[in-house]
Amino acid sequence: MGVLKMSKSDPKVNSSDLSLLEDEIGHTLPEGFKNFYLTHSGGVADRDWWDSGDEYEPVRLKKFKAVAASGALDAAETKYLSGCYAVMTSKNVIPKTLLPFATDDGGNFFCLDLTDGDVCFYATDSFDSNSSYAANHAKAYRWLASSFDAFVEGLKDESEIDL
């Protein structure tokens, strides 16, 4: 597939910025994830579709979230990985084991599972107020790839999928 090309990325970050993110989320990030973010701090990918080839419709990745640079005054904003994680876990929208790293056109998340490195699509728009948080969390997952690297490699151009 080749290297993913990105546009509209934030300024580059360094290893200490990623270490700070790891401290904030309480987990060590996979090397592939860190390498991606050392090269691209968020942005729009040239291949922005995920098609599992299963019963689910393909989903478009609108934008990768950025890593906040050390000392950023707006680091708590949800456009950043750490800010989004803090807000979404504090409101119990997502479990603490998921790190939202990108969004689709509807504001749903592509997440890194912090316990095993898998990637999932997490639908935040399916919340049922009559169900528990645990039940809502369980039905929001759609597993996509066994690693961040496999996820990035599997992204496709719109011309490569059947819509």
C-alpha positions in Angstrom: 0.0 0.0 0.0 2.9 2.4 0.7 3.3 5.2 3.1 0.3 7.1 4.3 0.4 10.8 3.1 -1.0 13.3 5.5 -2.2 16.9 5.2 -3.4 19.5 7.7 -1.1 18.0 10.5 -0.2 19.9 13.6 3.4 20.8 14.3 5.7 17.9 14.8 6.1 16.5 18.4 9.0 14.7 20.0 9.5 11.7 22.2 9.0 13.7 25.4 5.6 14.8 24.2 4.6 11.2 23.7 6.0 10.3 27.1 3.8 12.9 28.6 0.8 11.5 26.8 1.7 8.0 28.1 1.8 9.5 31.6 -1.5 11.2 31.2 -3.3 8.0 30.0 -1.4 5.6 32.3 -0.3 3.3 29.5 2.7 2.6 27.3 1.8 3.1 23.6 2.9 0.7 20.9 6.1 1.6 19.0 4.2 1.8 15.7 1.7 4.2 17.1 4.5 6.4 18.5 6.5 6.3 15.3 3.4 7.4 13.4 2.9 10.3 15.7 6.5 11.3 15.6 6.1 11.6 11.8 2.6 13.0 11.7 0.9 14.8 14.5 -2.7 14.2 13.4 -4.2 15.4 10.2 -6.1 14.2 7.1 -4.9 11.0 5.4 -4.8 10.4 1.7 -6.3 7.0 2.3 -9.2 7.6 4.6 -11.6 4.6 4.3 -11.7 1.4 6.3 -13.5 -1.6 4.7 -13.5 -4.8 6.7 -15.0 -6.7 3.8 -17.7 -8.0 6.2 -21.4 -7.2 6.9 -20.5 -3.6 8.0 -20.5 -0.6 5.7 -17.1 0.9 5.0 -16.4 3.9 7.3 -14.5 7.1 6.5 -11.8 8.3 8.8 -12.2 12.1 8.8 -9.1 13.1 10.8 -6.4 11.8 13.1 -6.2 13.7 16.4 -3.0 15.4 17.2 -0.6 15.1 20.1 -0.3 18.2 22.2 3.2 19.6 22.3 4.6 20.1 25.8 3.4 23.3 27.3 0.5 23.8 24.9 -2.0 26.1 26.5 -4.9 24.3 24.8 -3.7 20.7 25.6 -7.0 19.9 27.3 -9.0 20.4 24.1 -10.5 17.3 22.5 -8.6 17.9 19.2 -5.7 16.4 21.1 -5.3 12.7 22.1 -4.8 13.5 25.8 -7.7 16.0 26.0 -10.1 13.7 24.2 -9.1 10.8 26.4 -9.6 12.8 29.6 -13.0 14.2 28.6 -14.4 11.0 27.1 -13.3 8.8 30.0 -14.4 11.3 32.7 -17.9 11.4 31.2 -17.8 7.6 30.9 -18.5 7.8 27.1 -15.6 5.4 26.5 -13.9 2.9 28.8 -10.4 3.9 30.2 -8.9 1.1 28.1 -9.5 3.0 24.8 -7.6 5.9 23.4 -9.5 7.8 20.6 -7.0 8.7 17.9 -9.3 9.6 15.0 -12.9 10.5 14.2 -15.3 9.7 11.4 -17.7 12.2 9.8 -20.3 11.6 12.5 -17.9 12.2 15.5 -17.5 8.5 16.3 -14.1 7.3 17.3 -11.3 5.1 15.9 -9.6 3.9 19.1 -6.5 2.1 20.2 -7.1 -0.6 22.8 -4.5 0.3 25.5 -4.4 -3.3 26.9 -3.6 -5.2 23.7 -3.0 -2.8 20.9 -6.0 -3.7 18.8 -7.9 -1.0 16.9 -11.7 -0.6 17.0 -14.4 1.7 15.7 -16.3 3.0 18.6 -19.8 4.4 17.9 -20.7 7.1 20.4 -24.0 7.8 18.8 -25.6 4.5 20.0 -25.9 5.4 23.7 -29.0 4.0 25.3 -30.0 5.9 28.5 -31.9 2.8 29.7 -28.8 0.6 29.7 -25.8 0.6 32.0 -22.5 2.2 31.0 -21.0 -1.3 30.7 -23.8 -2.4 28.3 -23.4 0.7 26.2 -19.7 0.3 26.0 -20.0 -3.3 25.0 -22.3 -2.6 22.0 -20.3 0.3 20.8 -17.2 -1.7 19.7 -16.5 -2.9 16.2 -13.0 -4.5 16.0 -11.0 -3.5 12.9 -7.4 -4.5 13.2 -5.0 -6.4 15.4 -2.6 -3.5 15.6 -2.3 0.2 14.8 0.2 -0.6 12.0 -2.2 -3.1 10.5 -5.0 -0.5 10.7 -2.9 2.2 8.9 -1.8 -0.3 6.3 -5.4 -1.3 5.7 -6.7 2.2 5.0 -7.9 2.5 1.4 -8.7 5.2 -1.1 -12.3 5.8 -1.8 -11.7 4.4 -5.4 -10.8 1.0 -3.8 -14.0 0.4 -2.0 -17.6 -0.4 -3.0 -20.0 2.2 -1.6 
